[in-house]
């Protein structure tokens, strides 16, 4: 089974940017439909950005983060394929951020905690 490891989170001041990293234990993240999810305290885990298999296009279904996200990935075949840059961070972006396939069929990783302070 593929393993997912997220990193790059931390305590950040509002208004700044952050880049999160996701490493798959195989090369599937670089070629399959995969993306980023987040779970705010007391909330559900929701999809916020993803790439479709075989497409270079990115999709951002969470309107509250519109214009502030950039998902990218390394070349197909790489094991550390997914990145997420978040700009103009807000306190409401405080959450644990996860990567997974879309739909999320792999076991969840630990995620990376992002805490935004004003």
C-alpha positions as CSV (number, residue, x, y, z in Angstrom):
1,X,0.0,0.0,0.0
2,X,1.2,3.5,-0.8
3,X,2.2,5.6,2.1
4,X,1.8,9.3,2.3
5,X,4.0,11.8,4.1
6,X,3.1,15.5,4.3
7,X,5.4,18.2,5.5
8,X,6.0,21.9,5.4
9,X,3.4,23.1,7.9
10,X,4.1,25.3,10.9
11,X,3.2,28.4,12.8
12,X,2.9,31.3,10.4
13,X,1.8,34.9,10.6
14,X,-1.3,35.9,8.7
15,X,-0.6,37.3,5.3
16,X,2.5,35.2,4.6
17,X,2.8,32.2,2.3
18,X,3.6,28.6,2.9
19,X,4.5,25.7,0.6
20,X,3.5,22.2,1.6
21,X,5.1,19.0,0.4
22,X,3.6,15.6,-0.1
23,X,5.6,12.4,-0.7
24,X,4.1,9.2,-2.0
25,X,6.0,6.0,-1.3
26,X,5.7,5.1,-5.0
27,X,5.4,7.1,-8.2
28,X,1.6,7.1,-8.5
29,X,1.2,10.5,-7.0
30,X,3.0,12.0,-10.0
31,X,0.6,10.4,-12.6
32,X,-2.7,9.7,-10.9
33,X,-5.5,12.0,-9.9
34,X,-4.3,13.3,-6.6
35,X,-4.6,16.4,-4.5
36,X,-4.7,18.2,-1.2
37,X,-7.3,18.1,1.6
38,X,-7.6,20.0,4.8
39,X,-9.4,19.5,8.1
40,X,-10.0,22.5,10.3
41,X,-10.5,22.0,14.1
42,X,-13.9,20.4,14.6
43,X,-14.6,20.3,10.8
44,X,-14.7,17.7,8.1
45,X,-11.8,16.9,5.8
46,X,-12.4,18.6,2.5
47,X,-10.7,18.6,-0.9
48,X,-9.1,21.9,-1.7
49,X,-6.8,21.3,-4.8
50,X,-6.1,18.5,-7.2
51,X,-4.7,17.4,-10.5
52,X,-6.5,15.1,-12.8
53,X,-4.6,12.1,-14.2
54,X,-2.9,12.9,-17.4
55,X,-3.8,16.6,-17.2
56,X,-1.6,19.5,-16.4
57,X,-4.7,21.5,-15.3
58,X,-5.3,22.2,-11.6
59,X,-8.7,22.5,-9.9
60,X,-9.6,24.3,-6.7
61,X,-13.0,23.4,-5.4
62,X,-12.9,25.4,-2.2
63,X,-14.1,28.9,-3.0
64,X,-12.9,30.3,0.3
65,X,-9.3,29.7,-0.9
66,X,-9.8,30.9,-4.5
67,X,-6.9,32.6,-6.0
68,X,-4.6,31.8,-3.0
69,X,-3.6,28.2,-3.9
70,X,-1.2,26.7,-6.4
71,X,-0.8,23.0,-6.7
72,X,2.1,21.6,-8.6
73,X,3.8,18.3,-9.0
74,X,7.1,16.9,-10.1
75,X,7.5,15.0,-13.3
76,X,5.6,11.7,-13.5
77,X,7.8,9.0,-12.0
78,X,9.0,11.1,-9.1
79,X,8.2,10.0,-5.5
80,X,7.7,13.4,-4.1
81,X,5.2,14.7,-6.6
82,X,2.8,17.1,-4.9
83,X,3.3,20.6,-3.6
84,X,0.8,23.1,-2.4
85,X,1.5,26.8,-2.1
86,X,-0.9,28.9,0.0
87,X,-0.6,32.6,-0.3
88,X,-2.1,35.4,1.9
89,X,-2.7,33.0,4.8
90,X,-5.6,33.7,7.1
91,X,-6.4,32.6,10.6
92,X,-9.2,30.5,9.2
93,X,-6.7,28.5,7.1
94,X,-5.6,26.9,10.4
95,X,-6.0,23.2,9.8
96,X,-4.2,19.9,9.2
97,X,-3.4,19.5,5.6
98,X,-3.3,16.1,3.9
99,X,-2.6,14.7,0.5
100,X,-4.2,11.7,-1.1
101,X,-5.7,10.4,-4.3
102,X,-9.0,11.8,-5.5
103,X,-11.1,10.1,-4.3
104,X,-9.0,9.4,-1.2
105,X,-8.5,5.6,-1.5
106,X,-5.0,5.5,0.1
107,X,-4.6,5.3,3.9
108,X,-4.3,8.8,5.3
109,X,-0.9,10.1,6.4
110,X,-0.4,12.1,9.5
111,X,-0.9,15.4,7.7
112,X,0.9,18.6,8.4
113,X,-0.4,21.1,10.9
114,X,-0.7,24.7,9.7
115,X,-1.4,27.3,12.3
116,X,-2.0,30.9,11.3
117,X,-1.6,33.6,13.9
118,X,-2.6,37.3,13.5
